[in-house]
Amino acid sequence: MPDQIFSTGNYTFSGSYFTVSDNKGCIDLGDVHNDVDASIDGWKIDFDDPQSGDSISWDYDYSWGNPDWGILILGSTNGAYHIVFLGDQVVDWKSLEISYPGSGKSSGAGNDFLVTIDGVTVRLTQDDSGTAPQRFTPCYLAGTRVETPDGPRAIETLNIDDEIFVTRADGTSIETIRWIGSSLVHPDPERPDDMSGYPVCIRAGALGENLPNADLHVTAEHGIFVEGQLIPARMLVNGGSIAYRRDMQPYRIFHLRTRRHALITVNGILSETLHGSGKADWRFETTHGTIPEAMSDAIPGGESDPPCYPMNTDRSFVEPIHRRIATRCGTRFSPGEAAFPAAIENSVRLVLPDGSEIKALRRVGNQIIFPLDASVRRASLETATSRPCDRIGPFVDDRRALGLLVGDITLYGACSTSPVMIDFMGEDLKGWHPVERADMRWTKGRAEIALPESLPETLTALPSILAIRVVPLMEETRSPASVAA
């Protein structure tokens, strides 16, 4: 069974039961539940339907998701499927199409669902890492002042056909608003700040003298124009002049489109209009206007509406900017609480299918040695995890929960001179990140290890040892002390 993807707690979503036949999903429109508040504990979801008042429980064993869309499909071994739209997304259930082009594997490549809504198709891959519940919507908060020919106006007062100033590489001009969207965001305090939905506050003067000219509140993924390129607001957070507002929940977001993707002036600085092909429009509970023609012909990932400026998340570009902003406001940035490599390695243990634990016997160089009973064929390598963006700084665009970087796994017998190399690159093994290189792979905190069913007698007659070689971390994962220096 994959790792549990939900932390225990309360969630808001809309969902429905569906069946799969001939690789097609059939939505049961009589079993649709909109905007429910659910309690999730382990593999069980409980909620009261807002319309009928009935108490409903769903169980699931496996899930599929897409981190950019906040869509999940939950499946159980008895053949039941539910599709879930996390948060306050409004769904046109009649236009929703689900297909399963996969090969029928229980996991790994080829085991994907396709969900089509409003003509846009999203691929959901099987998930065991907890990443599927993410939902990112770059937006402005109410009170943001947008520069117009009539002076600054609060974004929530703007309407279709209102004129605003837009900036692209060829200069600044006046254009009309073609589309406006709004929605209510309910942050999840159980998730990391950058994935929780908390807004980012860019304090007045954070980027320069009178830049912005008043506190600017945006969502974490919103692009801020700095030194000729866009940077997600989350990567500029320093805890001082740019910080998360954990006290704002729920809150309303707004976004707009013009003829093409552009920069607009908000609170005296440049930031972006909503970019893309319209694939995110349906995620706003209230929309007005139509997708401009330049965007309507676009396909996801296409270039019918190319970005007016690139979104740059490279550390080499963002880190110097981050440090200058922090220094300007007297903030000495240091990473928050996170497990560091030594702590992760010290937490390592093997967990057997019956729940019993095996602690490391010793460490020899980069190898961690475990005693292993001859009958063991499966185990999970468990450790603490940390994210590079927490351990090093938000200017590192790597939000994976990383455990150990494993170079090889070797089984040694007490009476054998021929060790067995254990394969840990298989797609069906749960709890591993995609292969880093041909010879190494990160764990996610609980990684399955499968020993061959058939082993030489010299490896089964007596207890063995399992040696796990850990790859030393590279320079970009150095400690906070060296980063802050």
Secondary structure, DSSP 8 states (H G I E B T S, - for coil): -----S-SEEEEEEEEEEEEETTEEEEEEEEEEEEEEEEEETTEEEEE-TTT--EEEEE-SEEEEETTTTEEEEE-TTS-EEEEEETT----GGG-EEE--S---SSSTT-EEEEEETTEEEEEEE--SS-TT------EETT-EE--TT--EEGGG--TT-EEEEEETTEEEEEE--EEEEEEE---TTS-HHHHT--EEE-TTSSBTTBSSS-EEE-TT-EEEETTEEEEGGGG--SSSEEE-TT--SEEEEEEE-SS--EEEETTEEEE---SSSTTGGGSSEEEE---HHHHT--TT--SS--SS-B---HHHHHHHHHHHHHHTT------S---HHHHHHT-EEE-TTS-EEE--EEETTEEEEEE-TT--EEEEE---B-HHHHT-TTS-----B--EEEEEEEEETT-SS-EEE----TT-TTB-S-SBTTBEEB-SEEEEE--SS--HHHHSS-EEEEEEE----GGG--HHHHH-
